[in-house]
Amino acid sequence: MSEAFEPRLGVGVCTLDEEEALPRLCARILGADDPADRADVAVVADGGSTDRTVDIARDRGAIVLATGRGRGLQLAEAGQRLLDERADVLLFLHADCVPRLGALRALREAFVDPSVEAAAMRQLIEGEGRAYRWIEGAANARARRGMVYGDSGLAVRAEIYRAVGGFRRVPLFEDVDLSKRLRRRGTRIPVLEDAVLAISSRRWEDEGVLRCTARNWILRGLFECGVPPAALARLYRARSGRGTT
């Protein structure tokens, strides 16, 4: 790694009742033996958990922010705190998305190159079956086109994040909105093949693969047609429990 510049890596996570998933993520991003393969600072923006999520995050060394509910709001608050903590690179994750060993090192090394303004991680769903392979393949292909959803581990250089205005406090499709502004700016978002992000299959298992995928496609189509995110959020039919912010 370059001696001239070793980027300070900050990780922002949005949570709501994530006591089951969060310990694994915190152990990975804050407890890795290799200093280059862990975060320098982690911020957990919590949307009002009633379980042990907040205690777990604090006990494992994360900065915890109590915010309103909604991923756009939560990630905007996390991003601002990471900027205040002087992170050079901001990586945003969902609580059930865990970087594989070596992934954060690969991400950090990519941003040593000053021409790299943003990057995504390669998605790998922790589930057996052709449907999961198809979903992760489609997600990785979409990310290569510059449209990075929240479960593909979007990382952005701090000055670029500031330049495009960061996450907007919208209740749905905050990731699509930010990706679009990055693309309009001309920011290329490569998918880093060595930075693998393991994705829990729990949401597909809980809702059903076809139902979950079809719902997301329909909502994204409505968003592209100009339906306001607030209206789409009311149509969102995911679980009302863990992980639904």
ZADO-685230 format. One record per residue (C-alpha): residue number from 1; x, y, z; residue in three letters. Coordinates in pm, 1 decimal, padded with zeros to 6 digits, always signed. Last residue first. Example, Ala and Ser with C-alpha at 12.3 -4.5 7.8 and 13.67 -1.06 7.14 Angstrom:
REM residues 2
(marlum 2,(+01367.0,-00106.0,+00714.0),ser)
(marlum 1,(+01230.0,-00450.0,+00780.0),ala)
END
This chain:
REM residues 245
(marlum 245,(-03611.4,+00106.2,+00844.1),thr)
(marlum 244,(-03696.5,-00257.9,+00792.2),thr)
(marlum 243,(-03400.9,-00453.9,+00932.2),gly)
(marlum 242,(-03596.7,-00651.9,+01184.1),arg)
(marlum 241,(-03971.5,-00609.9,+01192.0),gly)
(marlum 240,(-04225.3,-00458.0,+00950.9),ser)
(marlum 239,(-04146.0,-00718.4,+00689.9),arg)
(marlum 238,(-04140.8,-00587.7,+00333.0),ala)
(marlum 237,(-04456.2,-00455.7,+00166.2),arg)
(marlum 236,(-04351.1,-00110.3,+00050.7),tyr)
(marlum 235,(-04656.4,+00069.9,-00076.8),leu)
(marlum 234,(-04632.5,+00344.9,+00184.3),arg)
(marlum 233,(-04265.3,+00385.9,+00096.3),ala)
(marlum 232,(-04365.1,+00437.3,-00265.5),leu)
(marlum 231,(-04572.3,+00741.4,-00173.1),ala)
(marlum 230,(-04283.1,+00893.2,+00021.5),ala)
(marlum 229,(-04044.0,+00812.6,-00263.8),pro)
(marlum 228,(-04247.4,+01029.1,-00503.3),pro)
(marlum 227,(-04372.1,+00855.5,-00821.5),val)
(marlum 226,(-04162.0,+00992.1,-01107.1),gly)
(marlum 225,(-04174.5,+00713.3,-01363.5),cys)
(marlum 224,(-03831.1,+00594.1,-01245.5),glu)
(marlum 223,(-03975.5,+00552.1,-00896.5),phe)
(marlum 222,(-04266.7,+00350.8,-01033.8),leu)
(marlum 221,(-04022.0,+00121.1,-01211.1),gly)
(marlum 220,(-03817.7,+00082.7,-00892.6),arg)
(marlum 219,(-04134.1,-00008.1,-00701.8),leu)
(marlum 218,(-04227.7,-00270.6,-00959.3),ile)
(marlum 217,(-03878.2,-00419.9,-00968.9),trp)
(marlum 216,(-03859.9,-00437.0,-00589.5),asn)
(marlum 215,(-04197.6,-00606.1,-00564.9),arg)
(marlum 214,(-04103.1,-00860.2,-00831.0),ala)
(marlum 213,(-03782.0,-00952.6,-00649.2),thr)
(marlum 212,(-03948.1,-00997.3,-00309.6),cys)
(marlum 211,(-04242.5,-01194.1,-00447.0),arg)
(marlum 210,(-04029.1,-01418.5,-00665.2),leu)
(marlum 209,(-03772.2,-01499.0,-00395.4),val)
(marlum 208,(-04018.7,-01558.7,-00114.4),gly)
(marlum 207,(-04084.9,-01318.4,+00169.9),glu)
(marlum 206,(-03891.0,-01467.1,+00462.6),asp)
(marlum 205,(-03638.5,-01662.4,+00255.7),glu)
(marlum 204,(-03582.3,-01368.6,+00021.9),trp)
(marlum 203,(-03530.2,-01137.4,+00319.4),arg)
(marlum 202,(-03303.8,-01385.1,+00499.6),arg)
(marlum 201,(-03059.8,-01447.7,+00213.5),ser)
(marlum 200,(-02781.7,-01264.8,+00399.2),ser)
(marlum 199,(-02538.7,-01085.1,+00170.3),ile)
(marlum 198,(-02163.8,-01151.4,+00173.3),ala)
(marlum 197,(-01970.6,-00859.4,+00023.1),leu)
(marlum 196,(-01660.9,-00948.9,-00176.7),val)
(marlum 195,(-01391.1,-00688.0,-00236.0),ala)
(marlum 194,(-01157.8,-00879.2,-00467.5),asp)
(marlum 193,(-01381.5,-00818.8,-00772.3),glu)
(marlum 192,(-01403.4,-00446.0,-00709.1),leu)
(marlum 191,(-01707.7,-00322.7,-00900.2),val)
(marlum 190,(-01615.2,+00004.0,-01069.7),pro)
(marlum 189,(-01818.8,+00321.2,-01008.1),ile)
(marlum 188,(-01723.1,+00593.1,-01259.0),arg)
(marlum 187,(-01807.4,+00946.4,-01152.0),thr)
(marlum 186,(-01926.3,+01162.6,-01441.5),gly)
(marlum 185,(-02121.8,+01405.4,-01223.7),arg)
(marlum 184,(-02441.6,+01270.1,-01371.6),arg)
(marlum 183,(-02326.4,+00922.5,-01269.4),arg)
(marlum 182,(-02271.6,+01029.8,-00908.5),leu)
(marlum 181,(-02612.4,+01198.2,-00902.1),arg)
(marlum 180,(-02777.8,+00882.3,-01034.2),lys)
(marlum 179,(-02602.6,+00662.3,-00778.6),ser)
(marlum 178,(-02721.0,+00891.6,-00498.4),leu)
(marlum 177,(-03086.1,+00868.4,-00606.9),asp)
(marlum 176,(-03068.1,+00492.4,-00657.5),val)
(marlum 175,(-02927.1,+00448.8,-00305.9),asp)
(marlum 174,(-03187.5,+00676.9,-00144.1),glu)
(marlum 173,(-03448.0,+00459.2,-00310.1),phe)
(marlum 172,(-03697.3,+00493.4,-00023.0),leu)
(marlum 171,(-03775.0,+00723.7,+00270.3),pro)
(marlum 170,(-03581.5,+01026.1,+00139.4),val)
(marlum 169,(-03327.9,+01217.0,+00346.3),arg)
(marlum 168,(-03082.4,+01265.4,+00062.3),arg)
(marlum 167,(-02753.6,+01084.6,+00073.5),phe)
(marlum 166,(-02446.9,+01290.1,-00006.4),gly)
(marlum 165,(-02463.3,+01633.5,-00168.9),gly)
(marlum 164,(-02286.1,+01553.8,-00495.4),val)
(marlum 163,(-01968.9,+01744.4,-00403.1),ala)
(marlum 162,(-01965.9,+01620.5,-00042.7),arg)
(marlum 161,(-01963.4,+01256.1,-00148.0),tyr)
(marlum 160,(-01695.4,+01340.5,-00402.6),ile)
(marlum 159,(-01478.5,+01501.5,-00135.1),glu)
(marlum 158,(-01522.0,+01201.8,+00092.6),ala)
(marlum 157,(-01434.8,+00933.5,-00163.6),arg)
(marlum 156,(-01735.0,+00707.2,-00208.3),val)
(marlum 155,(-01794.4,+00340.8,-00122.3),ala)
(marlum 154,(-02119.7,+00166.7,-00216.9),leu)
(marlum 153,(-02152.8,-00178.0,-00061.4),gly)
(marlum 152,(-02373.1,-00375.3,-00298.6),ser)
(marlum 151,(-02664.6,-00411.9,-00055.9),asp)
(marlum 150,(-02750.8,-00043.0,-00075.8),gly)
(marlum 149,(-02809.6,-00051.0,-00449.5),tyr)
(marlum 148,(-02543.0,+00060.8,-00694.0),val)
(marlum 147,(-02645.2,+00178.9,-01040.6),met)
(marlum 146,(-02316.9,+00254.6,-01217.6),gly)
(marlum 145,(-02346.1,+00005.2,-01503.2),arg)
(marlum 144,(-02109.6,-00225.1,-01315.0),arg)
(marlum 143,(-02354.7,-00208.3,-01023.5),ala)
(marlum 142,(-02632.3,-00341.7,-01248.1),arg)
(marlum 141,(-02412.6,-00632.0,-01355.0),ala)
(marlum 140,(-02329.7,-00709.9,-00991.6),asn)
(marlum 139,(-02697.0,-00702.5,-00895.5),ala)
(marlum 138,(-02795.7,-00921.8,-01191.7),ala)
(marlum 137,(-02530.8,-01177.7,-01100.0),gly)
(marlum 136,(-02641.9,-01167.4,-00734.7),glu)
(marlum 135,(-03002.1,-01232.6,-00835.9),ile)
(marlum 134,(-02912.9,-01509.9,-01082.4),trp)
(marlum 133,(-02691.5,-01688.5,-00831.1),arg)
(marlum 132,(-02966.7,-01656.7,-00573.3),tyr)
(marlum 131,(-03224.2,-01810.1,-00807.1),ala)
(marlum 130,(-02988.4,-02093.2,-00898.5),arg)
(marlum 129,(-02990.0,-02232.0,-00547.6),gly)
(marlum 128,(-02807.2,-02214.2,-00217.9),glu)
(marlum 127,(-02796.0,-01902.2,-00003.8),gly)
(marlum 126,(-02538.2,-01661.8,+00130.4),glu)
(marlum 125,(-02567.2,-01407.9,-00149.6),ile)
(marlum 124,(-02238.4,-01286.2,-00296.7),leu)
(marlum 123,(-02218.3,-00922.1,-00408.6),gln)
(marlum 122,(-01900.7,-00776.1,-00550.4),arg)
(marlum 121,(-01827.3,-00443.4,-00379.8),met)
(marlum 120,(-01889.0,-00103.1,-00531.3),ala)
(marlum 119,(-01651.2,+00183.7,-00601.1),ala)
(marlum 118,(-01625.5,+00560.7,-00593.7),ala)
(marlum 117,(-01380.4,+00838.1,-00684.2),glu)
(marlum 116,(-01087.8,+00629.7,-00804.8),val)
(marlum 115,(-00851.2,+00868.9,-00986.1),ser)
(marlum 114,(-00655.6,+00926.6,-00666.2),pro)
(marlum 113,(-00533.9,+00563.8,-00667.6),asp)
(marlum 112,(-00494.6,+00477.3,-00297.8),val)
(marlum 111,(-00870.7,+00425.8,-00321.2),phe)
(marlum 110,(-00830.2,+00076.0,-00464.1),ala)
(marlum 109,(-00602.5,-00024.1,-00176.1),glu)
(marlum 108,(-00870.0,+00063.7,+00079.6),arg)
(marlum 107,(-01129.1,-00143.9,-00102.1),leu)
(marlum 106,(-00896.6,-00442.4,-00132.2),ala)
(marlum 105,(-00812.7,-00414.7,+00239.6),arg)
(marlum 104,(-01183.0,-00388.6,+00317.3),leu)
(marlum 103,(-01253.0,-00707.2,+00121.4),ala)
(marlum 102,(-00965.4,-00914.0,+00260.2),gly)
(marlum 101,(-01190.8,-01129.3,+00475.3),leu)
(marlum 100,(-01545.9,-01112.2,+00341.3),arg)
(marlum 99,(-01747.1,-00794.1,+00389.6),pro)
(marlum 98,(-02075.6,-00851.4,+00577.8),val)
(marlum 97,(-02417.7,-00736.4,+00456.6),cys)
(marlum 96,(-02693.9,-00804.1,+00712.2),asp)
(marlum 95,(-02656.0,-00465.7,+00882.8),ala)
(marlum 94,(-02678.9,-00273.4,+00556.9),his)
(marlum 93,(-02357.6,-00109.8,+00445.5),leu)
(marlum 92,(-02220.7,+00229.9,+00343.3),phe)
(marlum 91,(-01850.2,+00286.4,+00283.0),leu)
(marlum 90,(-01710.7,+00640.3,+00314.9),leu)
(marlum 89,(-01349.9,+00700.3,+00208.0),val)
(marlum 88,(-01128.6,+00977.0,+00345.9),asp)
(marlum 87,(-01290.8,+00964.5,+00691.2),ala)
(marlum 86,(-01236.8,+01286.9,+00883.4),arg)
(marlum 85,(-01462.1,+01201.6,+01181.7),glu)
(marlum 84,(-01688.3,+01492.8,+01080.9),asp)
(marlum 83,(-01715.7,+01332.7,+00736.0),leu)
(marlum 82,(-01812.0,+01004.6,+00900.9),leu)
(marlum 81,(-02073.6,+01192.7,+01105.8),arg)
(marlum 80,(-02220.7,+01342.6,+00789.2),gln)
(marlum 79,(-02239.7,+01002.4,+00624.0),gly)
(marlum 78,(-02411.6,+00844.4,+00923.6),ala)
(marlum 77,(-02673.5,+01119.3,+00930.2),glu)
(marlum 76,(-02739.8,+01083.5,+00557.2),ala)
(marlum 75,(-02747.0,+00705.0,+00598.7),leu)
(marlum 74,(-03017.0,+00726.8,+00866.2),gln)
(marlum 73,(-03230.1,+00979.4,+00679.9),leu)
(marlum 72,(-03219.9,+00783.3,+00356.1),gly)
(marlum 71,(-03264.5,+00452.2,+00539.0),arg)
(marlum 70,(-03584.7,+00558.9,+00711.5),gly)
(marlum 69,(-03666.9,+00587.8,+01083.8),arg)
(marlum 68,(-03561.1,+00891.0,+01282.9),gly)
(marlum 67,(-03212.4,+00903.8,+01422.1),thr)
(marlum 66,(-03021.7,+00789.0,+01728.6),ala)
(marlum 65,(-02655.0,+00789.6,+01633.6),leu)
(marlum 64,(-02415.9,+00523.2,+01760.5),val)
(marlum 63,(-02037.0,+00540.4,+01721.1),ile)
(marlum 62,(-01911.7,+00184.8,+01693.2),ala)
(marlum 61,(-01674.2,+00020.5,+01939.6),gly)
(marlum 60,(-01813.6,-00327.7,+01990.7),arg)
(marlum 59,(-02002.1,-00241.0,+02309.7),asp)
(marlum 58,(-02159.7,+00059.4,+02138.7),arg)
(marlum 57,(-02298.9,-00143.7,+01848.4),ala)
(marlum 56,(-02423.9,-00423.2,+02074.4),ile)
(marlum 55,(-02592.3,-00177.8,+02310.2),asp)
(marlum 54,(-02770.7,-00005.8,+02020.8),val)
(marlum 53,(-02895.7,-00330.8,+01868.6),thr)
(marlum 52,(-03017.6,-00484.0,+02196.8),arg)
(marlum 51,(-03389.4,-00478.1,+02106.0),asp)
(marlum 50,(-03629.3,-00183.6,+02075.4),thr)
(marlum 49,(-03449.8,-00024.0,+01781.7),ser)
(marlum 48,(-03538.0,+00334.8,+01697.4),gly)
(marlum 47,(-03390.0,+00412.7,+01355.4),gly)
(marlum 46,(-03028.0,+00352.2,+01445.3),asp)
(marlum 45,(-02739.7,+00513.7,+01262.7),ala)
(marlum 44,(-02434.0,+00297.6,+01333.1),val)
(marlum 43,(-02107.5,+00477.6,+01265.1),val)
(marlum 42,(-01779.7,+00292.8,+01217.7),ala)
(marlum 41,(-01430.1,+00440.8,+01230.1),val)
(marlum 40,(-01092.9,+00316.6,+01109.9),asp)
(marlum 39,(-01265.8,+00023.7,+00946.8),ala)
(marlum 38,(-01098.5,-00314.9,+00918.6),arg)
(marlum 37,(-00881.2,-00493.2,+00664.1),asp)
(marlum 36,(-00585.1,-00254.0,+00677.0),ala)
(marlum 35,(-00554.0,-00315.0,+01051.3),pro)
(marlum 34,(-00533.0,-00692.7,+00992.4),asp)
(marlum 33,(-00668.6,-00874.3,+01298.5),asp)
(marlum 32,(-01028.8,-00791.2,+01212.5),ala)
(marlum 31,(-01235.6,-00660.7,+01504.0),gly)
(marlum 30,(-01404.9,-00345.9,+01379.4),leu)
(marlum 29,(-01542.5,-00437.5,+01035.8),ile)
(marlum 28,(-01579.1,-00812.3,+01094.0),arg)
(marlum 27,(-01680.3,-00818.8,+01457.8),ala)
(marlum 26,(-01926.0,-00537.4,+01392.4),cys)
(marlum 25,(-02086.6,-00727.9,+01103.0),leu)
(marlum 24,(-02119.8,-01051.3,+01300.2),arg)
(marlum 23,(-02261.2,-00875.6,+01605.5),pro)
(marlum 22,(-02511.5,-00680.4,+01390.7),leu)
(marlum 21,(-02713.8,-00965.3,+01241.3),ala)
(marlum 20,(-02913.0,-01095.3,+01538.5),glu)
(marlum 19,(-02945.2,-00768.7,+01732.4),glu)
(marlum 18,(-03067.8,-00590.3,+01420.1),glu)
(marlum 17,(-03380.2,-00417.9,+01550.2),asp)
(marlum 16,(-03352.3,-00122.0,+01311.7),leu)
(marlum 15,(-03012.4,-00041.7,+01170.2),thr)
(marlum 14,(-02829.6,+00175.9,+00917.6),cys)
(marlum 13,(-02454.1,+00126.3,+00885.0),val)
(marlum 12,(-02182.5,+00377.0,+00794.8),gly)
(marlum 11,(-01822.3,+00263.8,+00753.2),val)
(marlum 10,(-01525.2,+00500.2,+00758.0),gly)
(marlum 9,(-01191.0,+00420.9,+00596.7),leu)
(marlum 8,(-00893.1,+00653.7,+00645.5),arg)
(marlum 7,(-00707.5,+00630.9,+00317.1),pro)
(marlum 6,(-00340.9,+00535.8,+00324.1),glu)
(marlum 5,(-00165.0,+00802.1,+00121.5),phe)
(marlum 4,(+00205.0,+00859.9,+00066.2),ala)
(marlum 3,(+00315.6,+00521.8,+00199.1),glu)
(marlum 2,(+00122.4,+00349.2,-00078.5),ser)
(marlum 1,(+00000.0,+00000.0,+00000.0),met)
END
